[in-house]
Amino acid sequence: MEQLIQIGPCVTVVALTPPPGADAAAADACAVEALVQVFEQIARDLGWQPGSAIRDCRDVAEHLAVMDGGTVAGGMQVVHGEDCPALPYRSVWPDVKVAEPAATAHITILALRPEYRGRAGLFWPLCVELWRRCRTRRVQTILLEATPPTLRLYRRLGWPLEIIGGLRAHWGEDCYLCRMDVGHVADALAAKARRSASYRRLVEQAHRDAAPGADPVLRDGLTMH
């Protein structure tokens, strides 16, 4: 388990990606299983019907968790086309093609426990870390499914989502398949960082691999055009 971002004294974003070493990998496998179980419980609470989809992706996906103290508040499961050429969205939208599947990441689930919803301090750190990891892996496009109300919410939050797949049944709900360009995500992050000192510090943490003294908000590495 790799700690990625610290937000205040209690909240952290961690990656549950097994590092080298059998013992560490076994510990991370337990942490991934715990997060998958959280996702499955959230799905039951919300009436989603993912079947085995979340669990089917666990061995090919990257998992990011938001921790509040020692409690898993929620997180994100992301499948990279580089690791899984048949991205999960194709089970519902087989007719939708992406230009460069290997440079595409599919967010299969992004969810928080009910008691943590509405806290931007948990949602945005996940967004920032997702951007950083996509940048590191040279991902160009992010995909996700969204119901019409969720799509409106994401757009209000600043996610530059474009509909590429029409409304179809997904996990028991009518959803669009949406895409966003990683460079446009960077623009949204930079704009938010300019308005908020606390958010700027968050972006600076995510940009910890930048050259010393570089401005992580204004430099080309963040705008990514």
PyMOL commands that set and color helices and strands:
alter all, ss='L'
color gray80, all
select helices_A, chain A and resi 22-46+53-57+88-91+101-103+114-116+120-136+148-156+182-195+197-206+220-223
alter helices_A, ss='H'
color red, helices_A
select strands_A, chain A and resi 2-7+11-15+61-68+71-80+104-112+141-146+162-170+173-181
alter strands_A, ss='S'
color yellow, strands_A
deselect
rebuild
show_as cartoon
